Amino acid sequence: MLETLNWIERYFDEVTDAVFIFKEEQLLVSNQLAKDLQEELNIDPNYLAEIANTSVKQKLSPSDDCFRCSIRNLMKEISIPITLANDRLHPLEYFLIYHVIDADNHIFSLTLKSRGIIERMDQVAQQRQLNQYVNRAHEEERKKISEDLHDSIAQGVYSAIMGVRRLQEETLDEADIKALASIIERQLTDTLTEVKGMALDIRPSVLDNFGLLPALRVLAQRTEENSGIDVDVVGKADTEQLSTNVQSVLYRIAQESIHNTLKHAQASEISILLVAHNHFINLEIIDNGVGFDVPKHRQFNGRSLGLMNMNERVKALNGSFEIISAPGNGTTVTAKFPVATA
């Protein structure tokens, strides 16, 4: 028996994959390769556990895009793409394999496997589906920008041009010239304001210059001014450690959620909560509107397109995305990202 245990221990230490075994969120044991990687790459096992945790929640989330894949919820193993050593010239790409060992006692293993040809084939298939979602979302956004340019910006500029032509072609007294010049100036000022508003919608400069939390406060202020709805931003998070991509996605989620609230929810209040924890950051957008039946909006249609796009963006960065709503109970949109802390 002792000899058998020695063989098992030797195999565990010599296996060519890094293996971590957890109970609840506590690391129980890891093999030699896992210890070597942890020391060489400064890997925090709790960070890996948080990635696995968010991925499991994402797989079980009713807002996921694979709405007819309920059978996968019974799977004991989930594969998660992950990249380590991002600060190196050649980052290391792995699959993080989550495997349930003992469900009753909440014991699971995390195994780091180097990615290979199978992953590339899977990614090609998944990328095609993702491209369909994203391309349709981009086309909708381009259509909206085109309509804004044609219906508002172009009309404002054209009206100003007609006013300038009147100044050139008609004989006007000084009072009429001043009045017409004032009208042209007001038209151009209004047009400039709309151009600036479109620029803010596309990419707010405050996000690049000051970070996520100030950008969310500016978004809230603009929403209040334009709609009259009360929007509160509550934040306790240092977002400097977040990548530019994660900050951009969190901002877009808030923006899209507010847009949906204004369009569908008939709400009078919106709350934006941004909170950082040891190994993850959490964004919630909560409204007190009419709510909706989430399962009925799982199909890929125009209304759900924005939410689908948010879901795909979050998943691409190893985050989780969830929508909780019911008729008469408002809506809460939640995005959660693992954060590697030093």
N, C-alpha and C positions, 0 to 999 in steps of 0.2 A: 504493500500500500504506500509506504514511504517512498519507494523507488518510483512508483507511478506518479506521485505528487511531484517528485523531482523532475521527471520528464515533462510534466505539464508546465511547471515553472520555467524550465529551460526553453520549451517551445514558445511560451508566452514572451520571454525576453528576446528570443532570436527571430521571431516572426518579422517579416520585412515591412510590415505596416505599423504605424504608431497607434497604440491602443490606450484609451483612457476609459476607466470604469467608474461610474458615479452612482451614488444613492441619493435620491432627491437631487439637490444641486451641489452636493459635496463630493469631491474626488476621493474615491476609495483606494485605487491603485492604478498604476500605469506601467507599461513595459519599458525596456531600456531605450528603444528608439524614441518613444514618446518623451522620455526624460531628456534624451540628447537634443531633440528638437526644441523642447521647452527651454532648455538652457541656451542653445545656439541662437534661436530666433526670438527669445524672450516672449514665448507664448504663454498667455494666461489661460489655464484650462477653463476657468469660469467664463471667459470670453467665448470659447468654443461652445460651452454649454448653453450660453445665452443665444448664440446663433442657432443651435439645434432647437432650442425652446421656441424661438420666434418662427422657425421653419415649420415645426410641428403644428403650431397654432394656425399658421397660414394654410397648411394642407387641410386642416379641419374646418377652416373658416367658411361660412356660407357665402361670403362675398368673393370667393375664389372663382377663377374663370372656368374651371373644369366642372361644370355644374352637374354633369351626369356621371361623374367618376366617384360616386359615393363608396364604391367597393374598396377604393384605396384607403379609406379611413380605417379599414381592418388590418392594414399592413403593419407588420412589426418592425419594418426597416425603411428608412428614408435616406435618400442620397442628396447631399447639399453641395453645390459647387462653392469652393472657397479659395481665395488667394492669400498667401502669406508672404511676408518679407517684401511688402510693397515699396519699401524705401531702397531696395537693392536694384542693381542694374537689370537683373533677371529675376523677377518675382516667381515664387513657387506656387504652382497650381495643383490643387488637390480636390478629391471628393471627401467630404466629411460624412461618414456613414453613421447614422443614428440607428441603434438596434436595441429593442426592448429585451432585456434578459429576464426580468421578473417584474411583471406589471403590478402585482399586488404590493410589492415592497418598493416600487418605483426605482428599480435598479436598471440602468441602461449603460451601453457602451458607446463611445465615439471613436471611430477609426478613421485615420487620415490615409487615404489612398491616392497615389499619384494619378493624375488624369492621363488618358490615353486615347486611342482611336475611337473607342466606343463613345466616349464623351463628345468627341468632335461630331460624330454622326448624330447623336442625340441633339446636340446644340443646333445643327443645321435644320432638323425638323422643328425644334422648338422656336428657332429664330424666324422661320417662315411664318409660323402662326403669330408670333409677336409682331413681326413686320406688318402683317395684315391689320392688326389692332392699331399699331402706332401710325401707320400710313393713313388709315382712315381718320384717325384723330387729327393728324396733321392737315389732311385735306379739309376737314371741318373748320380747323383754325384758319387756314388760308382763305376759305370761303368767307368766313366772318370778317377777316381783315379786308378782303376785296370789297365786300359790301359796305364796310365802314368808309373805305377810301372813296368809293363811288357815290354813296348816298350822302355823305357828310362832307368829307374833305374836298372832293372834287367840286361839289356844288358851291361850297363856300368860296373856293378860289375863283370859280367861274363867275359868281356874282360880283366879286371884287374886280375882275377883269372888265365886266360890263360897265361898272361904275367908272373905271379909268377911261374907257372909251367915250363915255358921256362927257368927261372932263375935256377930252381931246377934240371931240367932234361937235359938241353943242356950245352955243354962245350963252354963257351963264353969268349972272351978276355975282359980285363978291360974296354975298350972303348965301346964294345957292351953292357956290363952289365950296364954301366952308362946311355947309350942311352935308353935301355929298361926300366930301373928304372925310368927315366924321363917320358917316355910314360905312365907307370903305374900310376905315381904320377898325371899326367895331367888327366888321365881317372877318377881317384878317386876324384880329385878336382872338375871336371865337374859334376860328379855324386852327390857330396856333395852340390854343388850349386843348382842342380835341386831339391834335397830333401828339402833344405831350402826354395826354391821357392814354393814347394807344401805345406809346413808348413804355409807359409805366406798366401797362398790362402785359406787354411782351417781355420786358426784363427791367425790373426796378433797379435803378442805380444804387439805392440805399442798401440793397442786398449785397452788392459787391463792396461798397465802401464801409458799411457799418455792421453787417451781419444779419442773421436771420431774425432775431427778436425785434430790432428796430424796423425791419422791413414788414413784419407782421403788424406792428403798431401803425405804420403808415397805411397799410392795406385796410386796417380796421377804421382808421380815420376817414379815408376816402369812401368806404362803404357807408359809414354813418352820414357823411355829407351828401352822398348821392341818393341814398335810399330812405334816410330817417330812422333806420333800424339801429338799436343800441348794440354795439359790438365791443366786448371787453376782451383784453389780452392779458392773461396772467402767465408770467414766465419766471421760472427759476432754473436757468440753464446757461452754462457757459458753452456757447456753440463754436468757439474757436477751434476745438479739436475735430469738428465735423468737416468732412470733405465738402468741396464745392458742390459736387453732385448731390449729396444727401441734403444739403441746405436748400438747393434749388428744388428738389423733389418735395421737401416739406412745405416750401412756400407755395408750390403749385397745388398741392393737396388742399391747403387752406384756401387758396384762390378759387379752385374748382368747387370746393364744398360751399363756400359763400355764394358763388354763382348759382349753384343748385338750390340753395336755401331761398335766395331772392326770387328765383324763377318758379319754384314749385311749393315751397313750404308754408307760405303765408305766416312767417314767424315775426315776432316783435323783438326778439333778443337772440344774439349769437355770442357764444363764449369760445375763446381760443385759449387752450391750455398747453404750455410747452414746459415739460419737466424733464430734467436729466437725473439719472440714477447712476450707480457705479458702473454698470456695463451696458446701459442702453439709454436712449432718449425717446420720449413719448410725446406725441402731438395729438390733441383731441380738439375737434370742432363740434360744438354742441349747439343745437337750436331748439326752440320751444314751439316749432311749427306743427303742421298737421301730421307729419310722419308719413310712412308708406310701408307697403308689404314688400319686404326685401326679396323673398323668393319669386314674386311675380315680375321683378325687374332684373332677374338673372340672365334673361335672354339678351343676346347681342343686338341691341337696337339703339336708336338715336339717343334716347334719354340716358341709357346706361353707358354710353360710349365714353364719356368723361371719367366716370368711376372706373371703368375697365382700364382705361389708359393709366389712371393713378395706380391701380392694383399692379399692373405690369411694371411700372417704373419702380415701385417699392420692391417687388420681388427681385428685380434685376440687381438691387443693392443689398440683398440678403435681409430685407426687412419684412415685417408683417403688416397687413392691411385689413381692417375690419369695419363693417358698417352695421350698426345696431339701430333699428327703427321699427315702429309699429304704428298703424293708423291711430292718430290722436295722442301719441306719446313722443313726438319730436324725433330727432335724428342725431346720432353721435357717430362721427367718423374718426377712426383712430389709426394712426401710423406709428410703428415702433421700429427703431433701428438699433442693432448692436453697436456699441462703441468700444473700441480698444483703448483702455486707459493705461498710462505708464505705471 
